[in-house]
Amino acid sequence: MRNRPSVAEAVRRKMEDGVASSMVSRVDDAMTTPVAIPKTASTRIAKKFITFPVSAEAKRQFDMLAVETGMRREELMREALQDLFLKRGKPPIT
């Protein structure tokens, strides 16, 4: 079995070689670089997502319906929920 240096020894050697210091500066740069925070669309504020699995065929058919009607998938789902709630005697959604 080969005698391997400890982590501390490996870091010390890298520091002597100047490799670790360049790595540290890259980490420092990454930590101070501003990151763009995605802006939430006003139409999604105070909204919750509903997700559920469907078959590949149902997904394909749903996507085709969106293309055929020229509606976004979100609009189609809201329409479907509206129909479901009305069918079950629930108040309409906004």
C-alpha positions as CSV (number, residue, x, y, z in Angstrom):
1,M,0.0,0.0,0.0
2,R,1.3,3.4,-1.0
3,N,1.9,6.0,1.6
4,R,-0.2,9.0,0.5
5,P,0.3,12.5,1.9
6,S,-2.4,14.0,4.2
7,V,-4.8,16.5,2.8
8,A,-3.1,19.2,4.8
9,E,0.3,18.2,3.3
10,A,-1.2,18.2,-0.3
11,V,-2.7,21.7,0.2
12,R,0.6,23.0,1.6
13,R,2.4,21.7,-1.5
14,K,-0.2,23.2,-3.8
15,M,0.2,26.5,-1.9
16,E,3.9,26.4,-2.4
17,D,3.4,25.7,-6.1
18,G,0.9,28.6,-6.4
19,V,-1.9,26.4,-7.6
20,A,-4.1,26.6,-4.6
21,S,-3.8,30.4,-4.4
22,S,-5.2,30.8,-7.9
23,M,-8.0,28.4,-7.0
24,V,-8.8,30.4,-4.0
25,S,-8.9,33.6,-6.0
26,R,-11.3,32.0,-8.5
27,V,-13.6,31.0,-5.6
28,D,-13.4,34.5,-4.2
29,D,-14.3,35.9,-7.7
30,A,-17.2,33.6,-8.0
31,M,-18.5,34.6,-4.6
32,T,-18.4,38.3,-5.3
33,T,-19.7,38.2,-8.9
34,P,-23.3,39.4,-8.9
35,V,-25.8,36.8,-10.0
36,A,-29.0,37.8,-11.8
37,I,-32.0,36.9,-9.8
38,P,-34.9,35.8,-12.0
39,K,-37.8,38.3,-11.8
40,T,-41.2,36.7,-11.1
41,A,-43.8,37.7,-13.7
42,S,-46.6,39.8,-12.3
43,T,-49.1,37.2,-13.5
44,R,-47.4,34.5,-11.2
45,I,-47.2,36.5,-8.0
46,A,-49.3,34.8,-5.2
47,K,-49.9,31.8,-7.5
48,K,-49.1,28.2,-6.8
49,F,-48.0,25.5,-9.2
50,I,-49.9,22.2,-9.7
51,T,-47.9,19.5,-11.3
52,F,-48.7,15.9,-11.9
53,P,-47.5,13.1,-14.2
54,V,-49.3,12.1,-17.4
55,S,-48.6,9.6,-20.1
56,A,-46.5,10.6,-23.0
57,E,-49.6,10.4,-25.3
58,A,-51.6,12.7,-23.0
59,K,-48.7,15.2,-23.0
60,R,-48.4,15.0,-26.8
61,Q,-52.2,15.5,-27.3
62,F,-52.2,18.4,-24.8
63,D,-49.3,20.1,-26.6
64,M,-51.1,19.6,-30.0
65,L,-54.3,21.1,-28.5
66,A,-52.3,24.2,-27.5
67,V,-50.9,24.5,-31.0
68,E,-54.3,23.9,-32.6
69,T,-56.1,26.5,-30.4
70,G,-53.2,29.0,-30.3
71,M,-53.5,29.0,-26.6
72,R,-50.7,28.7,-24.0
73,R,-50.8,25.5,-22.0
74,E,-51.4,27.5,-18.8
75,E,-54.6,29.0,-20.4
76,L,-55.8,25.5,-21.4
77,M,-55.2,24.2,-17.8
78,R,-57.1,27.1,-16.3
79,E,-60.0,26.5,-18.7
80,A,-59.9,22.8,-17.7
81,L,-59.9,23.6,-14.0
82,Q,-62.7,26.1,-14.5
83,D,-64.8,23.5,-16.2
84,L,-64.0,20.9,-13.5
85,F,-64.9,23.3,-10.7
86,L,-68.2,24.3,-12.3
87,K,-69.1,20.7,-13.0
88,R,-68.5,19.9,-9.3
89,G,-70.5,22.9,-8.1
90,K,-67.5,24.9,-7.0
91,P,-67.1,28.7,-7.4
92,P,-65.3,29.8,-10.5
93,I,-61.6,30.6,-10.3
94,T,-59.8,33.8,-11.3
